[in-house]
Amino acid sequence: MIAVGYIVMCLVFGTTFLAIKIGVEAGLPPFLSAGLRFLVAGILMYTWMKLRGKVQWSLLLRKEMLLTGLGLTFGTFAALYWAEQYVSSGIGAILSATGPLMIMMIQTLLLRQPMSVRMLAGCVTGFAGVVLVMLPGLSIAGGGLWMWGCIVILVGELCYAAGALYSKRVIVQFQESHPVALNAVQMMYGGLLLGILSCFTEAWDYTVITVSPAVWSLVYLTVIGSMVGHSLFYWLVARTNPLFPATWLYISPPIAVGLGVVFYGEHVTWMTWAGVVLIVSGLLTMNEGVMRWIRARMGRTAPIPKQMS
């Protein structure tokens, strides 16, 4: 079941970057769009879990849910939605692939976990890929906003990494709560915070919205992206570790870049593709033990590596 859930999550998340881009370019205010997506998805999922008797009302009042939503949902997606006004969906996916790299950096620099030579090599390789992806922005028109978009996505990934690490502690602390319920509550908090941010920073001018693509984007991201994709992510965190579910980001850049080129006419340079290769190679190098574990789970031939326990 872990392998099936992982594959479905990868396919879902690989398509969400283009869906975000479509919604933003259809005129939806970025923070409002993100807030509605997660707030509605969280409410629907929480209601479903409540009807099944899988969640208590008290979970809504826990500060741990607020802090998880602040990192995993608010920080990550406020950055991504804002940035996709200025960068392509493919670039958004590529830079979002630095999430596991950020996790490794936090574990090493802040949590004082030792970094092996292999992990260091992976970090350096991944960073080189980020540089290659961002270089074209120095020579294109509007390069300033393009570069700021890239930087903001990277800041969002720091929020994501902190949220992913913290969510593992929360899952252990609330073992009696279903992972889907925990995900629903943190999405509600994240969506609410995004809505509050939108109230203070965005003009809600509905006359400029192209209705059909805007509605399609919002519905797809709410149901498939949030309710299905993020529930699978949280389910996998509960059954593995914070790093393993984040490896969907190895697969999302080629999917997102390909979709952007084929269906949205986005331009991709050779530097961009080289950056994809370097980032993915760096992540694979860093997480060789995780990849062995994936193969072991599918073939049942090897033990779980130490960092997974």
C-alpha positions as CSV (number, residue, x, y, z in Angstrom):
1,M,0.0,0.0,0.0
2,I,2.9,2.4,0.7
3,A,4.2,2.0,-2.9
4,V,0.7,2.6,-4.4
5,G,0.1,5.6,-2.2
6,Y,3.5,7.0,-3.1
7,I,2.9,6.7,-6.9
8,V,-0.5,8.3,-6.8
9,M,0.8,11.2,-4.6
10,C,3.7,11.8,-7.1
11,L,1.3,11.9,-10.1
12,V,-1.1,14.2,-8.3
13,F,1.5,16.7,-7.1
14,G,3.2,16.7,-10.4
15,T,0.1,18.3,-12.0
16,T,-0.6,20.9,-9.3
17,F,2.0,23.4,-10.3
18,L,0.4,23.9,-13.7
19,A,-3.1,24.1,-12.1
20,I,-1.8,26.8,-9.8
21,K,-0.4,28.7,-12.7
22,I,-3.7,28.5,-14.6
23,G,-5.6,29.8,-11.6
24,V,-3.2,32.7,-11.0
25,E,-3.2,33.8,-14.6
26,A,-7.0,33.5,-14.8
27,G,-7.1,36.4,-12.3
28,L,-7.5,34.6,-8.9
29,P,-5.7,36.5,-6.2
30,P,-2.9,34.1,-5.2
31,F,-3.3,34.2,-1.4
32,L,-7.1,34.0,-1.6
33,S,-7.0,31.2,-4.1
34,A,-4.6,29.2,-1.9
35,G,-6.6,30.0,1.2
36,L,-9.9,28.8,-0.3
37,R,-8.3,25.7,-1.6
38,F,-6.9,24.5,1.8
39,L,-9.7,25.9,4.0
40,V,-12.5,24.2,2.0
41,A,-10.5,20.9,1.6
42,G,-9.7,20.9,5.4
43,I,-13.3,21.5,6.4
44,L,-14.6,18.8,4.1
45,M,-12.0,16.3,5.3
46,Y,-12.6,17.1,8.9
47,T,-16.3,16.8,8.5
48,W,-15.9,13.4,6.9
49,M,-13.6,12.2,9.7
50,K,-16.0,13.5,12.3
51,L,-18.9,11.7,10.8
52,R,-16.8,8.5,11.0
53,G,-15.9,9.2,14.6
54,K,-12.2,9.5,13.9
55,V,-11.5,12.9,15.3
56,Q,-12.3,14.9,18.5
57,W,-13.4,18.6,18.6
58,S,-10.5,19.3,20.9
59,L,-8.0,18.8,18.0
60,L,-9.2,22.1,16.6
61,L,-7.8,23.9,19.6
62,R,-4.3,22.5,19.7
63,K,-1.5,24.9,19.1
64,E,0.5,22.0,17.4
65,M,-2.1,22.1,14.6
66,L,-1.6,25.8,14.1
67,L,2.2,25.5,14.0
68,T,2.0,22.6,11.5
69,G,-0.3,24.5,9.3
70,L,2.0,27.6,9.5
71,G,4.9,25.6,8.0
72,L,3.4,23.0,5.7
73,T,0.5,25.0,4.3
74,F,0.8,28.7,5.0
75,G,4.5,29.4,4.5
76,T,5.0,26.9,1.6
77,F,2.0,27.9,-0.5
78,A,1.9,31.6,0.2
79,A,5.4,31.6,-1.4
80,L,4.6,29.3,-4.3
81,Y,1.3,31.0,-5.3
82,W,2.8,34.5,-5.1
83,A,5.9,33.4,-7.1
84,E,3.9,31.7,-9.9
85,Q,2.8,35.2,-11.0
86,Y,6.3,35.7,-12.2
87,V,7.8,32.2,-12.9
88,S,6.6,29.3,-14.9
89,S,5.0,26.3,-13.4
90,G,8.0,24.2,-14.4
91,I,10.4,26.5,-12.6
92,G,8.1,26.4,-9.5
93,A,8.3,22.6,-9.5
94,I,12.0,22.5,-10.0
95,L,12.7,24.9,-7.1
96,S,10.2,23.2,-4.9
97,A,12.2,20.0,-5.4
98,T,14.7,21.5,-3.0
99,G,12.4,20.6,-0.1
100,P,14.3,17.4,0.9
101,L,17.6,19.3,0.6
102,M,16.2,21.9,3.1
103,I,15.2,19.1,5.4
104,M,18.7,17.8,5.3
105,M,20.2,21.2,6.0
106,I,17.9,21.8,9.0
107,Q,18.7,18.4,10.4
108,T,22.4,19.1,10.1
109,L,22.7,22.7,11.0
110,L,20.0,23.1,13.6
111,L,19.3,19.6,14.9
112,R,23.1,18.8,14.9
113,Q,22.6,15.5,13.1
114,P,25.9,14.4,11.4
115,M,26.2,14.9,7.6
116,S,28.1,12.2,5.7
117,V,30.3,12.9,2.7
118,R,27.6,11.5,0.4
119,M,25.0,13.9,1.9
120,L,27.4,16.9,1.5
121,A,28.1,15.9,-2.1
122,G,24.3,15.7,-2.7
123,C,23.8,19.2,-1.2
124,V,26.5,20.7,-3.3
125,T,25.1,19.1,-6.5
126,G,21.6,20.2,-5.7
127,F,22.7,23.7,-5.0
128,A,24.5,23.8,-8.3
129,G,21.2,22.8,-10.0
130,V,19.4,25.7,-8.3
131,V,22.0,28.1,-9.6
132,L,21.6,26.8,-13.1
133,V,17.8,27.1,-12.9
134,M,18.0,30.7,-11.7
135,L,20.7,31.9,-14.1
136,P,18.4,32.6,-17.1
137,G,16.5,35.1,-15.0
138,L,19.5,37.4,-15.0
139,S,19.1,38.0,-18.8
140,I,15.4,37.9,-19.4
141,A,13.0,40.9,-19.4
142,G,11.5,41.4,-15.9
143,G,14.4,39.4,-14.5
144,G,14.1,41.2,-11.2
145,L,10.7,39.8,-10.4
146,W,11.6,36.5,-11.9
147,M,14.6,36.2,-9.5
148,W,12.5,37.3,-6.6
149,G,9.9,34.7,-7.4
150,C,12.7,32.0,-7.4
151,I,14.0,33.2,-4.1
152,V,10.6,33.3,-2.5
153,I,9.9,29.7,-3.5
154,L,13.2,28.7,-1.8
155,V,12.1,30.5,1.4
156,G,8.8,28.7,1.1
157,E,10.7,25.4,1.0
158,L,12.4,26.2,4.2
159,C,9.0,26.6,5.7
160,Y,8.0,23.3,4.2
161,A,11.1,21.5,5.6
162,A,10.4,22.9,9.1
163,G,6.8,21.9,8.9
164,A,7.6,18.4,7.6
165,L,10.0,17.7,10.5
166,Y,7.6,19.2,13.1
167,S,4.7,17.2,11.7
168,K,6.5,13.9,12.5
169,R,6.7,15.0,16.1
170,V,3.0,15.9,16.1
171,I,2.0,12.6,14.6
172,V,3.9,10.8,17.4
173,Q,2.3,13.1,20.0
174,F,-1.2,12.5,18.6
175,Q,-1.0,8.8,17.8
176,E,-4.6,8.3,18.8
177,S,-5.7,10.7,16.0
178,H,-6.0,9.6,12.4
179,P,-3.4,11.1,10.0
180,V,-6.1,12.4,7.7
181,A,-7.7,14.2,10.6
182,L,-4.4,15.8,11.5
183,N,-3.9,16.9,7.9
184,A,-7.4,18.3,7.7
185,V,-6.9,20.5,10.8
186,Q,-3.5,21.8,9.8
187,M,-4.9,22.7,6.3
188,M,-7.8,24.5,7.9
189,Y,-5.3,26.6,9.9
190,G,-3.1,27.2,6.9
191,G,-6.0,28.1,4.7
192,L,-7.3,30.5,7.4
193,L,-4.0,32.2,7.7
194,L,-3.7,32.5,3.9
195,G,-7.2,34.1,3.8
196,I,-6.2,36.6,6.5
197,L,-3.1,37.5,4.5
198,S,-5.2,38.0,1.4
199,C,-7.6,40.4,3.3
200,F,-4.7,42.7,4.1
201,T,-2.6,42.4,0.9
202,E,-4.9,41.7,-2.1
203,A,-7.7,43.5,-4.0
204,W,-10.6,41.1,-4.6
205,D,-11.6,42.3,-8.1
206,Y,-13.8,39.6,-9.5
207,T,-14.4,41.4,-12.8
208,V,-10.9,40.5,-14.0
209,I,-11.3,36.8,-13.3
210,T,-11.7,34.4,-16.3
211,V,-14.3,32.2,-14.7
212,S,-13.9,28.8,-16.4
213,P,-10.1,28.2,-15.9
214,A,-10.3,29.8,-12.4
215,V,-13.0,27.5,-11.3
216,W,-11.4,24.4,-12.8
217,S,-8.1,25.3,-11.1
218,L,-9.7,25.9,-7.7
219,V,-11.8,22.7,-7.8
220,Y,-8.9,20.5,-9.0
221,L,-6.5,21.8,-6.4
222,T,-9.0,21.5,-3.6
223,V,-10.2,18.0,-4.3
224,I,-7.3,16.3,-6.0
225,G,-4.3,18.4,-4.9
226,S,-5.3,19.0,-1.3
227,M,-7.8,16.3,-0.2
228,V,-6.1,13.4,-2.1
229,G,-2.5,14.5,-2.5
230,H,-1.9,16.0,0.9
231,S,-3.8,13.3,2.8
232,L,-1.5,10.7,1.1
233,F,1.5,12.8,2.1
234,Y,0.5,12.9,5.7
235,W,-0.4,9.2,5.7
236,L,3.1,8.4,4.3
237,V,4.8,10.6,6.9
238,A,3.0,8.6,9.6
239,R,4.2,5.3,8.2
240,T,7.8,6.2,7.2
241,N,9.6,9.5,8.1
242,P,9.5,13.2,7.1
243,L,12.1,12.6,4.3
244,F,10.5,9.7,2.4
245,P,7.2,11.4,1.3
246,A,9.2,14.5,0.3
247,T,11.0,12.4,-2.4
248,W,7.9,12.9,-4.6
249,L,9.8,16.1,-5.5
250,Y,12.3,13.9,-7.5
251,I,9.6,13.1,-9.9
252,S,7.5,16.3,-10.1
253,P,10.0,18.6,-12.0
254,P,10.0,16.5,-15.2
255,I,6.2,16.1,-15.0
256,A,5.5,19.8,-14.3
257,V,8.0,21.0,-16.9
258,G,6.6,18.7,-19.5
259,L,3.0,19.7,-18.8
260,G,4.0,23.3,-18.9
261,V,5.7,23.0,-22.3
262,V,3.0,20.8,-23.9
263,F,-0.2,22.4,-22.6
264,Y,0.8,25.9,-21.7
265,G,3.6,26.8,-24.1
266,E,6.2,27.5,-21.4
267,H,9.7,28.0,-22.6
268,V,12.5,25.8,-21.2
269,T,16.2,26.4,-21.7
270,W,18.9,23.8,-21.7
271,M,20.1,25.3,-18.4
272,T,16.7,24.6,-16.9
273,W,16.9,20.9,-17.9
274,A,20.5,20.7,-16.6
275,G,19.3,22.2,-13.3
276,V,16.6,19.5,-13.1
277,V,19.2,16.8,-13.6
278,L,21.5,18.2,-11.0
279,I,18.8,18.8,-8.4
280,V,17.4,15.4,-8.8
281,S,20.8,13.8,-8.8
282,G,21.8,15.6,-5.7
283,L,18.6,14.5,-3.9
284,L,19.1,10.9,-5.0
285,T,22.7,11.0,-3.8
286,M,21.7,12.4,-0.4
287,N,18.9,9.9,0.1
288,E,20.4,6.7,-1.3
289,G,19.4,4.8,1.9
290,V,15.8,6.0,1.4
291,M,15.8,4.8,-2.2
292,R,17.1,1.4,-1.1
293,W,14.3,1.3,1.4
294,I,11.7,2.0,-1.3
295,R,13.1,-0.9,-3.4
296,A,13.1,-3.1,-0.3
297,R,9.4,-2.3,0.5
298,M,8.5,-3.2,-3.0
299,G,10.6,-6.3,-3.1
300,R,10.7,-7.1,0.6
301,T,14.4,-8.0,0.4
302,A,16.2,-5.5,2.7
303,P,15.8,-4.0,6.1
304,I,14.8,-0.4,6.7
305,P,17.9,1.9,6.9
306,K,18.8,3.4,10.2
307,Q,17.7,6.9,9.3
308,M,14.2,5.7,8.6
309,S,13.7,4.4,12.2
